[in-house]
Amino acid sequence: MSIDDRFPHAEQSDAHLPGLYQDGAFWGMTATQLFGAFNDNLFKQLMLLLAVPVGAAAVSQDDQQWLATVVFSLPFVLFSGYAGFLSDRFSKRTIILMAKMGELIVMTLGVLAFANYSRTGYTGLLVVLGLMGTQSAFFGPSKYGILPEMLRGSDLPRANGLILMTTFLAIIFGTASAGVLGQWLVDGNAPLAESAGGLARGSAFCIGIAVVGIVTAMWIRRVPPARPDLRFRMSALTMTPETRAVLRNDLPLSAAILASCTFWLVSGIAIQSINSLGLVQLELGKQWTSLLTAMIGVGIAVGAVTAGRMCRGRADPRVVRLGVWGIVAFLLILSISLPGGQHLLGFWGSLVVLMLVGVSAGLFAIPVQVYIQARPPAGQKGRMIAVMNQANFIAITLSGVIYLAMDRWAVAMDWPRSTLFVMIAGLFLPVALFYRLPGDK
């Protein structure tokens, strides 16, 4: 059964469109997303690594990862509704190009923030991170909403799998590059104010990547506005009455969005916990800790492509079940420490299990995302994806606060940092027990 058969709102007149692998517009969108994800994760991971105090600094400084996570996520909560309105009111290709122009400006400000760290401090970096989140919030509804408009419905699972795969390849290289830059350009023994300025040379690379992303965005096929007559109302900043009506009358769609935001809540906590595990419990440097974080991206890339093939043109609930239970099981394995605080898996074992967590995450995320893309009416896709983004980033914002509480609880109880992963598995367990994608038995 195809996407068009399963979803009554999916467009039917797509026979004239080229096949996925022959479609230059699809590869343009894929490359644009790849370069954007690389920049976001390079800059953000540099900040997260700098935010975790180790050694003597851990006595006088708190872990600031939660603050960086909240700052990056909050613009999605505040602006996703308006971004969804713009993506349906104007051509999504136009919004994508404008967002990529904004990325170039933000990355230039990032270089200045690193170069002037002695004067602007961590606050300057947080401001740039907030602007990066704002740019991404406006990019999101159009980058996902344009896929059903410019591709065949039956190609959506494979398209999402390939885009997610390349996105996480970008996350891998962006995150790993942050570790290498942090190791080479930041003197871990010097005060942060003296050493962080060296990262300006590394972050300058992001400006060139942003320029390349603008070029690839021009390859994306022109699409007409979905709702050129759409008028702005203040409710667009949160959720329009039409969108609320769709969600109220379509409970499977609402449930999919709830499952998606729970997944991203858990993901946000997990990334911070991996950094804490590597730097504090395993006592790795920034470079090797970044490799731990990147390994989950390797798994997601593999899982995303595998899910795209397993779904066979539909959002397959069996793939969702396999992914959701895999996430819970491998997080529990990752949480085990031996008496005395030694981690059961160590560095190499953690690499393998984190990759399996990522594979499971890809298997879960792709069918759910395809369902959310294809299910809404044509004129609602951009706004519905904005709602999904808004819900996801409310969850990611909360993940910073929840991580802070979990981290302080673990420190107060003198538990090893691996304990954080059993807490994360417990948060995701209700999804495994109760969520069913339509068609699941």
N, C-alpha and C positions, 0 to 999 in steps of 0.2 A: 504494500500500500504506500503510495507516495505522499509527500507533504501536501500536495494539492488536495488529495483525497481526504486526508486526516483533518485538515484545517479549512473550514468553510470560508474563512476570510482571506485566504491566500489567493494571490493573483493567478488567473488562469491563462492569460494571453501572453505567454512567454516563449512560444515556439520559435519566434524570430531571433531570439537571443543566441549568441555563440555559446559553445560548450565551455565549461569552466576553465579547462586548461589552455584553451585557445583564446581566452578573453583577456586582452591587455588591460582593460579597466580593472578587472579583479586583481591582477598582479600589481597594478599601480596602487590600489587600496591596501593590498597586503604589505607592500614595501613602505608605504606611508605610515601604517600602523607600527611596523617593525622599528623604523627610525625614531618615531615618537616614544615608543616604549623603552628603547635603549636610553634615550636622553633622560626620561623620567627616573629610571631606575639607577642610572649612574649617579645622578645628583642626589637622589633620595637616600641611596645606600651609603654614600659618603657621609651624609648627615647622621644616619642611624649609627654608623660605626663610631663617629665622633661623639655620639650621645651616650655611649655605654662606658662608664668609668671602670678602669681596671687598675690593678696594683694599688699603689698608695692613694691614687685619686678616688678609689672606691670608698675610702673612709669618709671623705668630706663632700662627695658629690653623689647626687641621685641619678639613676638611670633616666635619661630624658627622651627615650624612644617614644614614649606615649605622647609627649607633647608634639614631636614632629609628625607622628601619625595623625593626631587630631588636626593640626594645622593644614596638612595636605588634604585631608578628607572633608573638612568643613565646607569648602567652596562647592563640593558636589551636593551637599545638603541644601545650601542656600540658593544655588544657581541652576540646578539641573532642570527644574520646572520651566524656567525661562529658556534654557537651551533647547528643551523639547519643543516649546512653542516656535522658536526660530527655525528648527529643523523641519517642521511641517509647513511653516509659512513661506519659507524660501527654499531654493534648491539646496539639497544636502551637500552637493559638490561645492557650492559657494561657501557654505558654512565651514566645510572641511578646509578649504584654502585659507579662509580668514583665520581659523584656529591655528593653522601651521605658521602663518605670519606672526601670530601672537607668540608662538613657541620660540621663534627666532629672537624676539624682544626679551622674553623671559630668560633665555639662556645667556644672552648678553649681560643682563642684570646679575645673573648667577656668577659670572666671571668677576664682575665688579664687587660682589658681596664677599667672595673669597679673597680677592686682592686687598680689600679694605677691612679685613676681619679685625685688625687691631683697633679700629675705630667703631665699627658697627656691631662687632661681636656676633654671637649666635643668633641674636635678634634679626640681624640683616639677612642671614641665611633662611631663617623662618619666614620672613616676608617674601623672599623669592620662592620658597617652597609653597606658600599660600597662593602666589600668582601662578605657579605651575599647576596647582590643583584647579584653579579657576579656568585656565586654558584647557585642561583636560576635561573639565565638566562640560564645556561648550563643544568639544570635539566628540564626546561620547555618543550622544543620541544620533548624530549624523553618520558616524563611522559604522555603527551597527544597523541603523535604520535604512541606510542606502543599500544594504545587501539584498533584501527582498525586492527592492525597486529595480535593481540593475542585473540581477541573476535569475536563472530559472529556479523555481521553487524546489525542484528535486535536487538541485545542487547545493542547497543551503547547509545540510550537515557537513558535506566535504569542505565547503567554503569556510564554515566556522572552524572546523578542525584545522585546516591549513593556516588560517589567520591566527588562531590561538597557538598553534605550534610555533609559527614564526615570531609571535609576540613573546613567547617564553624563551625562545632562542635569544631574542633581544634582551630579555630580562637576565638570562644567564650571562651573556657577554657584558651587559651593563653592570650587573652586580659584581661579576668577577673583575671587571676593569676597575671598579671602585676599590676593591681589595688591593689590587696591584698598585693603584695610585696612592692609596692610603699607606701602604707599606713603603713605597719609594719616596714619596714627596712629603710625608708627615713624619717628623722626628718624634717618636713615641716618648722619648725622655725629656723633651723640651716642653715648656709651657705651651698650651694650645694656641694662645694668641700669637706666639712667635712662629709656630710651625704650620698652622692651617693655611696661611697665605700662599704656601707653595702649591696648594691644590688649584690655584687660579690657572696655572699652566695646563693642568689636566682638564679642567672644566672648559677651557677655551675650545677643546675638541668638539664640545657639544654644539657650538655655534655652526661649525661646518656640517654636522649631522642634521641640524635644523634646516639648513639651506638645501641639502639633498632631499629632505622630506618635502619641501615645497615643490621641488621639481617633479618628484614621483606623484604628488597629489594632482598635478596637471594631467596625468594619464587617465584619471578617473573619468568614466563616462558621464556626460551631462545628463541630468535627470530633471524633469519639471518639478515645480513645487507640488507637494502632496495636497496642500490646502491653501492656495494663494489668496483665498477670501477670508482666511482666519484672522480674526481681530483679537488684539491683545486685551486681556482682562487681568486684574490683579490676582485672580485665582490661578493664572498661569504660573505664578511664582511657586506654587505648591502643586496643585492638581486641579485641572479644569473640571467643570461639572460633567462634560461628556466622558472624560477619562474615568471619573469616579463611577459613572453609570456602567461603563464597560466592565470595570472590576467588580462592581456589585452584582452584576448579572452573569459574570463568567467566573465562577468560583475556582475551576481548575487553573485559570490564568493567575488569579490572586494567590493560590497556593504555590504555584511555580515561582512567583516573585518572592514570596516569603521564604521558600526553600533556598532561593538564590542568595538572599541577603543573610541568611543564617550561615551559608557556606562562606561568604566573604567576611563575616564576623570571625569565624574560626580561622580563616586564612590570615587575617590581619593580626590576630593574637599569635598565630604559629610563627610568622616571620620574625616577630620581635623575640619570641621564645628561642628560636634557632640561634639568633645573634647572642642571646644571653647564655645558652648552652655552650656555644663555641668559645666565647670570650671568657666566661667565668668558670664553668665546670670543667670543660676540656682544656682550658688555658691555651687556646690557639691564638695566633695572631690575627690581625684583620684580614690578611690575604686568605688564610685557610678557613676562617669563619665565613667569608664571602663565598668560598667554594661550597660550603655546606648549604648556604642559602640558595646558591645557583643550582645545586643538584635537584632541588624540588622542582625547579623550572625545567630541567632536563626531563624529569618524569612527566610533567604536565604536557610538554611538547609531544612525547611519545603517546601519552594517554589521549590527547586531543585528536591526533591523526588516527589512532586505533578506533576511537569512538566514532569519528566520521565515517570510517569504513564499516564498522559494525552496525551503524544505524541504517545503512542502505536506503537513503532517501526519506527516512522518517525519524521522528524523535522516539527512539526505542526505550521503553521503560526498563527492560531487562539490563541494559547498559547502565542506567541510573542506579539500579539496585547493586550491581557489582561494584560500582564506584563508591557508593555511600558506605557500604560495609567494609570495603578496603581501607578507606580513610580512617574509620574507627579502629580497625584491627591494627594497622601499622602505627598509628599514634600511640596506642597502648604499648606496643613493643618498644617504641622509642622512649617511653617514660620510665623504663626499668633501670634502676641503679642498684649496685651491690652494696652490702654493708660497708660503711666507711666513706660512702659518697662516690665511689668509682662507677662510671657509667658502664652498663653492661656491654654496649656495642662499641664504645670508643669512637675514634674518628672515622675509620674505614667502614665499620658496620653502620654507623649513622648515615654515611653517604648512601649506602645501598638502600636502607629503609626509607630515607627521605625521598629517594627517587621513586620508590614504590608508593609512597604517599602521594607524590605528584602524578603518577600514572592513574591512581584511583581518582584523584581530583579531576583530571582531564576526562575520564570516563563519566563522571557525574555531571560536570559543568556543560559539556557540549550538548547533550540532548535537552537539558533544561533551557539553555540559551536559545537553541533552535525553536523550541516550543514558544518561548516568549516573543521571539522575532516574528514568527509566522502566524500566531494566533490572532492578534488584534486586526480590526478593519484597516484598510489601506490608509485612510486619512488619519489614523491614530497611532501608526507605528512609531514615529519619532517621539511623540509624547509618552507613549507607553514605555519605550526604552529609557526615556528620561526618568519616569517613575521608578523603573528598575534600578537605574544608576543612583537615584536619590535614596532609595531603600538600601542599596548595597553600601553606599557611603555613610549613611546613618549608622549602619552596622560597623563599618570600618572605623568611624569616629569613636563609637562605643568600644571598639576593640582596644583602642589606646587606653581608655579609662579602665577597662576590665583587666588588661595586661598589668597596669600599674597596681591594681588591687591584688592580683594573683602574685605578682613579683614580690610585693611587700609582705604578703602572707607567707610565701615560701622562705623569705629571708628571716622573718620573725620566728618561724617554726624550725629554722636551720635545716630545711629540706634541700636536697640537691635540685638544681635547675631543671633536671629532666622531669621532675614532678609536675611541671607546668603542662606537660603533654597529656597526662591523664585527666587533668582538668579540662583541657581542650576537647578531648574525646568525649567527655561527659556532656559538653555543650552541644556537640553534634549528634549525640545518640538519639534525641527525639526525632530528628530528620530521618535517621535510619529506621526507626521503629514505626513512624506514622505517615511519612510522606509517600505518596504514590503518584507518579506521572500517569495521566489518563491512558488506559490500556493495560496498566499493571494489574495483576491478579493478587 
